[in-house]
Amino acid sequence: MIRALISVFHPVYARAEAKHKRVPGGPHIIVAIDGTPISGSLVKWGAEHVFDKAGKITFVHATECSGPIEFEATSEEMDFQSGIVIRSYSEEIRRQAVHRGMGVLGKCNEISEEYGFAPDEQKLLLADKNSNVKYALLRYLDAAKPDLIICGSRGMGGFGRALLGSVADYLVHNSECAITIVKKRTGKD
């Protein structure tokens, strides 16, 4: 289940005057960004190989809306006898996930603009505790119906994929459109 779909529009990251124009009727290309260092490589690869053929470019970042958080409770939010914070963790978790996700999308947008491209859309998907990133991403892709997905592979190997599960591997086996997997560069090329 996708907890939330947030269309990101921020004046700082609004579509700049792109040097490259879109191809009317060209393919819809989605870049699945995970926030790791390979995210920049995905955008660079897209700019060097396919963005100039695109009719529409969308950057998508999916993140789980759970995990450790940091926040300070005010005296109004504390029950001092029990030591329990009254404020719900879920809103703070969501707020921090959105903040981190906006930062990830913003950095990739800046890289894209260095190559003369800007995404038409930026989407932030928040997966709730009953779902995970790969299911949220697949559900979004099924609805968006892109022509091409660009995603990364961090080179976990067979054991890592079996233990943790690879988003790229999941998309290859479950998505209905073409997928380009950009592998992490080793510095040997």
Accessible surface in RSA format (square Angstrom, percent):
REM  Atomic radii and reference values for relative SASA: ProtOr
REM  Chains: A
REM  Algorithm: Lee & Richards
REM  Probe-radius: 1.40
REM  Slices: 20
REM RES _ NUM      All-atoms   Total-Side   Main-Chain    Non-polar    All polar
REM                ABS   REL    ABS   REL    ABS   REL    ABS   REL    ABS   REL
RES MET A   1   119.13  61.7 107.53  71.2  11.60  27.6  81.61  69.4  37.52  49.7
RES ILE A   2    44.32  25.2  25.45  19.0  18.87  45.5  25.45  18.3  18.87  51.2
RES ARG A   3    89.44  37.6  60.79  31.0  28.66  68.2  21.60  29.5  67.84  41.1
RES ALA A   4    20.12  18.5  12.32  19.0   7.80  17.7  20.12  28.3   0.00   0.0
RES LEU A   5    90.02  50.1  59.60  42.6  30.42  76.5  59.60  41.9  30.42  81.9
RES ILE A   6    37.25  21.2  34.38  25.6   2.87   6.9  37.25  26.8   0.00   0.0
RES SER A   7    74.90  63.3  52.33  69.8  22.57  52.0  37.94  80.8  36.96  51.8
RES VAL A   8    14.10   9.3   0.93   0.8  13.17  31.7   3.33   2.9  10.77  29.2
RES PHE A   9   159.53  79.8 132.72  82.2  26.81  69.8 134.71  81.7  24.82  71.1
RES HIS A  10    68.32  37.3  67.35  46.8   0.97   2.5  37.59  38.7  30.73  35.8
RES PRO A  11   108.66  79.2  88.19  80.4  20.47  74.4  91.43  75.5  17.23 107.1
RES VAL A  12   105.83  69.6  78.24  70.8  27.58  66.5  86.10  74.8  19.73  53.5
RES TYR A  13    45.67  21.3  41.16  23.4   4.51  11.7   9.91   7.4  35.76  44.1
RES ALA A  14    30.35  27.9  22.18  34.2   8.17  18.6  25.08  35.3   5.28  14.0
RES ARG A  15   103.17  43.3  71.72  36.6  31.45  74.9  41.11  56.2  62.06  37.6
RES ALA A  16    45.11  41.5  32.21  49.7  12.90  29.3  42.03  59.2   3.08   8.2
RES GLU A  17   178.82 102.7 147.81 111.8  31.01  73.8  67.88 131.3 110.94  90.6
RES ALA A  18    14.76  13.6   1.38   2.1  13.39  30.4   4.95   7.0   9.81  26.0
RES LYS A  19   159.36  77.7 125.48  77.0  33.88  80.7  92.18  83.0  67.18  71.6
RES HIS A  20    74.07  40.5  70.26  48.8   3.80   9.7  46.00  47.4  28.07  32.7
RES LYS A  21   159.47  77.8 146.32  89.8  13.15  31.3 101.96  91.8  57.51  61.3
RES ARG A  22    41.98  17.6  25.01  12.7  16.97  40.4  24.94  34.1  17.04  10.3
RES VAL A  23    63.61  41.9  62.17  56.3   1.44   3.5  63.50  55.2   0.11   0.3
RES PRO A  24   130.08  94.8 100.95  92.0  29.13 105.9 112.55  92.9  17.53 108.9
RES GLY A  25    87.85 108.3   0.00   N/A  87.85 108.3  43.76 120.1  44.09  98.7
RES GLY A  26    19.03  23.5   0.00   N/A  19.03  23.5   5.56  15.3  13.46  30.2
RES PRO A  27    50.96  37.1  46.49  42.4   4.47  16.3  50.42  41.6   0.54   3.3
RES HIS A  28    24.56  13.4  23.93  16.6   0.63   1.6  17.95  18.5   6.61   7.7
RES ILE A  29     2.00   1.1   2.00   1.5   0.00   0.0   2.00   1.4   0.00   0.0
RES ILE A  30     0.00   0.0   0.00   0.0   0.00   0.0   0.00   0.0   0.00   0.0
RES VAL A  31     0.00   0.0   0.00   0.0   0.00   0.0   0.00   0.0   0.00   0.0
RES ALA A  32     9.36   8.6   4.98   7.7   4.38  10.0   5.37   7.6   3.99  10.6
RES ILE A  33     4.76   2.7   0.00   0.0   4.76  11.5   0.62   0.4   4.14  11.2
RES ASP A  34    66.12  46.3  47.51  47.3  18.61  44.0  37.91  89.2  28.22  28.1
RES GLY A  35    39.51  48.7   0.00   N/A  39.51  48.7   7.31  20.1  32.20  72.1
RES THR A  36    37.34  26.6  31.32  31.7   6.02  14.4  33.96  45.6   3.38   5.1
RES PRO A  37   132.63  96.7 106.59  97.2  26.04  94.7 119.85  99.0  12.77  79.4
RES ILE A  38     8.73   5.0   3.13   2.3   5.60  13.5   6.56   4.7   2.17   5.9
RES SER A  39     5.43   4.6   5.43   7.2   0.00   0.0   5.43  11.6   0.00   0.0
RES GLY A  40    11.33  14.0   0.00   N/A  11.33  14.0   7.56  20.7   3.77   8.4
RES SER A  41    35.89  30.3  31.12  41.5   4.77  11.0   6.62  14.1  29.27  41.0
RES LEU A  42     1.49   0.8   1.49   1.1   0.00   0.0   1.49   1.0   0.00   0.0
RES VAL A  43     0.00   0.0   0.00   0.0   0.00   0.0   0.00   0.0   0.00   0.0
RES LYS A  44    88.81  43.3  88.81  54.5   0.00   0.0  31.92  28.7  56.88  60.6
RES TRP A  45    58.44  23.5  56.53  27.4   1.91   4.5  39.70  21.2  18.74  30.4
RES GLY A  46     0.00   0.0   0.00   N/A   0.00   0.0   0.00   0.0   0.00   0.0
RES ALA A  47    11.47  10.5   0.07   0.1  11.40  25.9   0.07   0.1  11.40  30.2
RES GLU A  48   100.36  57.6  64.75  49.0  35.61  84.8  30.37  58.7  69.99  57.1
RES HIS A  49    86.60  47.3  74.98  52.1  11.62  29.7  51.46  53.0  35.15  40.9
RES VAL A  50    25.18  16.6  25.14  22.8   0.05   0.1  25.14  21.8   0.05   0.1
RES PHE A  51     0.26   0.1   0.02   0.0   0.25   0.6   0.02   0.0   0.25   0.7
RES ASP A  52    71.27  49.9  59.91  59.6  11.36  26.9  18.59  43.7  52.68  52.5
RES LYS A  53   113.81  55.5 111.53  68.4   2.28   5.4  92.19  83.0  21.62  23.0
RES ALA A  54     0.08   0.1   0.00   0.0   0.08   0.2   0.00   0.0   0.08   0.2
RES GLY A  55    22.99  28.3   0.00   N/A  22.99  28.3   6.22  17.1  16.77  37.6
RES LYS A  56    73.88  36.0  73.88  45.3   0.00   0.0  37.58  33.8  36.31  38.7
RES ILE A  57     0.37   0.2   0.37   0.3   0.00   0.0   0.37   0.3   0.00   0.0
RES THR A  58     0.00   0.0   0.00   0.0   0.00   0.0   0.00   0.0   0.00   0.0
RES PHE A  59     0.02   0.0   0.02   0.0   0.00   0.0   0.02   0.0   0.00   0.0
RES VAL A  60     0.72   0.5   0.00   0.0   0.72   1.7   0.00   0.0   0.72   2.0
RES HIS A  61    11.81   6.5  11.81   8.2   0.00   0.0   5.65   5.8   6.16   7.2
RES ALA A  62    10.28   9.5   1.10   1.7   9.18  20.9   1.10   1.5   9.18  24.3
RES THR A  63    24.28  17.3  22.36  22.7   1.92   4.6   3.89   5.2  20.39  30.8
RES GLU A  64    74.74  42.9  68.87  52.1   5.87  14.0  16.96  32.8  57.78  47.2
RES CYS A  65     7.40   5.6   0.00   0.0   7.40  17.4   0.08   0.2   7.31   7.9
RES SER A  66    53.71  45.4  37.77  50.4  15.94  36.7  21.99  46.8  31.72  44.4
RES GLY A  67    42.25  52.1   0.00   N/A  42.25  52.1  27.43  75.3  14.82  33.2
RES PRO A  68   136.38  99.4 109.73 100.0  26.65  96.9 121.22 100.1  15.16  94.2
RES ILE A  69    39.55  22.5  13.02   9.7  26.53  63.9  14.75  10.6  24.80  67.3
RES GLU A  70   150.54  86.4 138.49 104.8  12.05  28.7  56.97 110.2  93.56  76.4
RES PHE A  71    51.23  25.6  12.92   8.0  38.31  99.7  22.36  13.6  28.87  82.6
RES GLU A  72   159.42  91.5 140.75 106.5  18.67  44.5  58.30 112.8 101.11  82.6
RES ALA A  73    34.33  31.6   5.75   8.9  28.58  65.0   5.98   8.4  28.35  75.1
RES THR A  74    71.90  51.1  64.42  65.3   7.48  17.8  69.01  92.7   2.90   4.4
RES SER A  75    70.35  59.4  53.97  72.0  16.38  37.7  36.16  77.0  34.19  47.9
RES GLU A  76   143.10  82.2 113.54  85.9  29.56  70.4  72.15 139.5  70.96  57.9
RES GLU A  77    37.86  21.7  36.56  27.7   1.30   3.1  17.41  33.7  20.45  16.7
RES MET A  78    50.87  26.3  41.22  27.3   9.65  23.0  37.76  32.1  13.11  17.4
RES ASP A  79    59.66  41.8  54.84  54.6   4.82  11.4  13.27  31.2  46.39  46.3
RES PHE A  80   147.75  73.9 120.85  74.9  26.90  70.0 121.68  73.8  26.06  74.6
RES GLN A  81   184.04 102.9 144.72 105.8  39.33  93.6  55.71 118.6 128.34  97.3
RES SER A  82    62.48  52.8  27.37  36.5  35.11  80.9  36.98  78.7  25.50  35.7
RES GLY A  83    47.44  58.5   0.00   N/A  47.44  58.5  23.76  65.2  23.68  53.0
RES ILE A  84   111.43  63.4 107.70  80.2   3.73   9.0 111.43  80.2   0.00   0.0
RES VAL A  85    38.19  25.1  24.24  21.9  13.95  33.6  24.24  21.1  13.95  37.8
RES ILE A  86   118.15  67.2  93.68  69.8  24.47  59.0  98.30  70.8  19.86  53.9
RES ARG A  87    75.56  31.7  62.98  32.1  12.58  30.0  38.06  52.0  37.51  22.7
RES SER A  88    60.97  51.5  48.09  64.2  12.88  29.7  47.15 100.4  13.81  19.4
RES TYR A  89   126.36  59.0 123.06  70.0   3.30   8.6  86.23  64.8  40.13  49.5
RES SER A  90    51.46  43.5  48.06  64.1   3.40   7.8  31.72  67.5  19.75  27.7
RES GLU A  91   103.27  59.3 102.02  77.2   1.25   3.0  53.80 104.1  49.47  40.4
RES GLU A  92    11.36   6.5   9.81   7.4   1.56   3.7   1.34   2.6  10.02   8.2
RES ILE A  93    25.94  14.8  25.58  19.1   0.36   0.9  25.77  18.6   0.17   0.5
RES ARG A  94    71.89  30.2  71.89  36.6   0.00   0.0   6.45   8.8  65.45  39.7
RES ARG A  95   132.58  55.7 128.18  65.3   4.40  10.5  68.46  93.6  64.12  38.9
RES GLN A  96    27.73  15.5  26.94  19.7   0.79   1.9  12.87  27.4  14.86  11.3
RES ALA A  97     0.37   0.3   0.08   0.1   0.29   0.7   0.25   0.3   0.13   0.3
RES VAL A  98    32.20  21.2  32.20  29.2   0.00   0.0  32.20  28.0   0.00   0.0
RES HIS A  99   130.30  71.2 123.35  85.7   6.95  17.8  76.43  78.8  53.87  62.7
RES ARG A 100   120.95  50.8 113.07  57.6   7.88  18.8  73.51 100.5  47.44  28.8
RES GLY A 101     0.34   0.4   0.00   N/A   0.34   0.4   0.01   0.0   0.33   0.7
RES MET A 102    46.45  24.1  45.52  30.1   0.93   2.2  42.24  35.9   4.21   5.6
RES GLY A 103    30.97  38.2   0.00   N/A  30.97  38.2  29.52  81.0   1.45   3.2
RES VAL A 104    29.48  19.4  26.64  24.1   2.84   6.9  28.27  24.6   1.22   3.3
RES LEU A 105     0.63   0.4   0.63   0.5   0.00   0.0   0.63   0.4   0.00   0.0
RES GLY A 106     0.01   0.0   0.00   N/A   0.01   0.0   0.00   0.0   0.01   0.0
RES LYS A 107   143.10  69.8 140.74  86.4   2.36   5.6  84.06  75.7  59.03  62.9
RES CYS A 108     4.01   3.0   4.01   4.5   0.00   0.0   0.00   0.0   4.01   4.3
RES ASN A 109     1.41   1.0   1.41   1.4   0.00   0.0   0.00   0.0   1.41   1.4
RES GLU A 110    90.28  51.8  86.73  65.6   3.55   8.5  32.05  62.0  58.23  47.5
RES ILE A 111    36.71  20.9  36.71  27.3   0.00   0.0  36.71  26.4   0.00   0.0
RES SER A 112     0.51   0.4   0.51   0.7   0.00   0.0   0.00   0.0   0.51   0.7
RES GLU A 113    56.49  32.4  43.37  32.8  13.13  31.3  17.87  34.6  38.62  31.5
RES GLU A 114   128.87  74.0  96.70  73.2  32.17  76.6  45.53  88.1  83.34  68.0
RES TYR A 115    74.04  34.6  60.81  34.6  13.23  34.4  47.03  35.3  27.00  33.3
RES GLY A 116     3.17   3.9   0.00   N/A   3.17   3.9   3.17   8.7   0.00   0.0
RES PHE A 117     4.81   2.4   4.23   2.6   0.58   1.5   4.57   2.8   0.23   0.7
RES ALA A 118     0.40   0.4   0.32   0.5   0.08   0.2   0.40   0.6   0.00   0.0
RES PRO A 119     7.11   5.2   0.92   0.8   6.19  22.5   0.92   0.8   6.19  38.5
RES ASP A 120    56.36  39.5  27.18  27.1  29.18  69.0  13.44  31.6  42.92  42.8
RES GLU A 121    54.73  31.4  47.82  36.2   6.91  16.5  23.59  45.6  31.14  25.4
RES GLN A 122    10.61   5.9   8.34   6.1   2.27   5.4   1.33   2.8   9.27   7.0
RES LYS A 123    24.64  12.0  24.64  15.1   0.00   0.0   4.22   3.8  20.43  21.8
RES LEU A 124     0.00   0.0   0.00   0.0   0.00   0.0   0.00   0.0   0.00   0.0
RES LEU A 125     0.00   0.0   0.00   0.0   0.00   0.0   0.00   0.0   0.00   0.0
RES LEU A 126     0.00   0.0   0.00   0.0   0.00   0.0   0.00   0.0   0.00   0.0
RES ALA A 127     0.04   0.0   0.00   0.0   0.04   0.1   0.00   0.0   0.04   0.1
RES ASP A 128    19.34  13.5  17.53  17.4   1.80   4.3   8.66  20.4  10.68  10.6
RES LYS A 129   175.07  85.4 140.94  86.5  34.13  81.3  90.67  81.6  84.40  89.9
RES ASN A 130   114.36  78.9  77.17  74.6  37.19  89.5  27.32  65.8  87.03  84.1
RES SER A 131    17.51  14.8   0.40   0.5  17.11  39.4   5.51  11.7  12.00  16.8
RES ASN A 132    37.59  25.9  37.59  36.3   0.00   0.0  13.14  31.6  24.44  23.6
RES VAL A 133    34.98  23.0  34.66  31.4   0.32   0.8  34.66  30.1   0.32   0.9
RES LYS A 134    37.97  18.5  37.41  23.0   0.56   1.3  17.16  15.4  20.81  22.2
RES TYR A 135   100.84  47.1  97.10  55.2   3.74   9.7  57.31  43.1  43.54  53.7
RES ALA A 136     0.64   0.6   0.00   0.0   0.64   1.5   0.63   0.9   0.01   0.0
RES LEU A 137     6.33   3.5   6.33   4.5   0.00   0.0   6.33   4.4   0.00   0.0
RES LEU A 138    22.73  12.7  22.73  16.3   0.00   0.0  22.73  16.0   0.00   0.0
RES ARG A 139   130.77  54.9 125.33  63.9   5.44  12.9  45.52  62.2  85.25  51.7
RES TYR A 140    17.87   8.3  15.68   8.9   2.19   5.7  14.43  10.8   3.44   4.2
RES LEU A 141     4.02   2.2   1.35   1.0   2.68   6.7   1.50   1.1   2.53   6.8
RES ASP A 142    64.01  44.8  56.63  56.4   7.39  17.5  28.87  68.0  35.14  35.0
RES ALA A 143    84.09  77.3  49.51  76.4  34.58  78.7  60.23  84.8  23.86  63.2
RES ALA A 144    31.69  29.1   5.06   7.8  26.63  60.6  16.59  23.4  15.10  40.0
RES LYS A 145   156.09  76.1 133.36  81.8  22.73  54.1 106.68  96.0  49.41  52.6
RES PRO A 146     9.18   6.7   2.14   2.0   7.04  25.6   2.14   1.8   7.04  43.8
RES ASP A 147    78.10  54.7  64.53  64.2  13.57  32.1  17.08  40.2  61.02  60.9
RES LEU A 148    26.13  14.6  26.13  18.7   0.00   0.0  26.13  18.3   0.00   0.0
RES ILE A 149     0.00   0.0   0.00   0.0   0.00   0.0   0.00   0.0   0.00   0.0
RES ILE A 150     0.00   0.0   0.00   0.0   0.00   0.0   0.00   0.0   0.00   0.0
RES CYS A 151     4.37   3.3   4.37   4.9   0.00   0.0   4.37  11.1   0.00   0.0
RES GLY A 152    21.04  25.9   0.00   N/A  21.04  25.9   2.88   7.9  18.16  40.7
RES SER A 153    25.08  21.2  20.78  27.7   4.30   9.9   8.20  17.5  16.88  23.6
RES ARG A 154   129.38  54.3 113.61  57.9  15.77  37.6  25.10  34.3 104.28  63.2
RES GLY A 155    54.75  67.5   0.00   N/A  54.75  67.5  25.18  69.1  29.57  66.2
RES MET A 156    66.04  34.2  33.31  22.0  32.72  77.9  37.39  31.8  28.65  38.0
RES GLY A 157    33.90  41.8   0.00   N/A  33.90  41.8  33.01  90.6   0.88   2.0
RES GLY A 158    45.92  56.6   0.00   N/A  45.92  56.6  28.36  77.8  17.56  39.3
RES PHE A 159   161.42  80.8 149.87  92.8  11.56  30.1 154.25  93.5   7.18  20.5
RES GLY A 160    13.53  16.7   0.00   N/A  13.53  16.7  12.34  33.9   1.19   2.7
RES ARG A 161   101.52  42.6  95.31  48.6   6.21  14.8  18.45  25.2  83.07  50.3
RES ALA A 162    88.78  81.6  47.77  73.7  41.02  93.3  60.33  85.0  28.45  75.4
RES LEU A 163   124.92  69.6  95.34  68.2  29.58  74.4  99.84  70.1  25.08  67.5
RES LEU A 164   128.84  71.8  99.27  71.0  29.57  74.3 103.12  72.4  25.72  69.2
RES GLY A 165    26.06  32.1   0.00   N/A  26.06  32.1  13.55  37.2  12.51  28.0
RES SER A 166    18.01  15.2  12.16  16.2   5.85  13.5   2.83   6.0  15.17  21.3
RES VAL A 167    53.17  35.0  48.79  44.2   4.38  10.6  48.79  42.4   4.38  11.9
RES ALA A 168     6.34   5.8   3.87   6.0   2.48   5.6   3.87   5.4   2.48   6.6
RES ASP A 169    59.28  41.5  55.31  55.0   3.98   9.4   5.98  14.1  53.30  53.2
RES TYR A 170    47.13  22.0  42.06  23.9   5.07  13.2  32.23  24.2  14.90  18.4
RES LEU A 171     0.00   0.0   0.00   0.0   0.00   0.0   0.00   0.0   0.00   0.0
RES VAL A 172    71.01  46.7  51.16  46.3  19.85  47.8  51.57  44.8  19.44  52.7
RES HIS A 173   134.42  73.5 101.45  70.5  32.96  84.3  73.89  76.2  60.53  70.4
RES ASN A 174    65.93  45.5  45.80  44.3  20.13  48.5   7.90  19.0  58.02  56.1
RES SER A 175    21.16  17.9   2.16   2.9  19.00  43.8   0.00   0.0  21.16  29.6
RES GLU A 176   164.66  94.5 124.50  94.2  40.16  95.6  52.68 101.9 111.98  91.4
RES CYS A 177    31.20  23.6  11.98  13.4  19.23  45.2  20.14  51.0  11.06  11.9
RES ALA A 178    61.32  56.4  44.84  69.2  16.48  37.5  56.15  79.1   5.17  13.7
RES ILE A 179    41.02  23.3   8.36   6.2  32.67  78.7   8.36   6.0  32.67  88.7
RES THR A 180    33.98  24.2  30.09  30.5   3.89   9.3  18.79  25.2  15.18  23.0
RES ILE A 181    65.81  37.5  41.80  31.1  24.01  57.9  41.80  30.1  24.01  65.2
RES VAL A 182    16.78  11.0  13.12  11.9   3.66   8.8  16.78  14.6   0.00   0.0
RES LYS A 183   136.67  66.7 126.68  77.7   9.99  23.8  90.57  81.5  46.10  49.1
RES LYS A 184   123.08  60.0 111.00  68.1  12.07  28.7  60.09  54.1  62.99  67.1
RES ARG A 185   160.49  67.4 137.90  70.3  22.59  53.8  53.52  73.1 106.97  64.8
RES THR A 186    99.80  71.0  64.90  65.8  34.89  83.2  65.68  88.2  34.12  51.6
RES GLY A 187    70.82  87.3   0.00   N/A  70.82  87.3  38.58 105.9  32.24  72.2
RES LYS A 188   186.41  90.9 148.06  90.8  38.34  91.3 101.06  91.0  85.35  90.9
RES ASP A 189   138.57  97.1  67.22  66.9  71.34 168.7  59.86 140.9  78.70  78.5
END  Absolute sums over single chains surface
CHAIN  1 A    10886.5       8349.1       2537.4       6139.9       4746.6
END  Absolute sums over all chains
TOTAL         10886.5       8349.1       2537.4       6139.9       4746.6
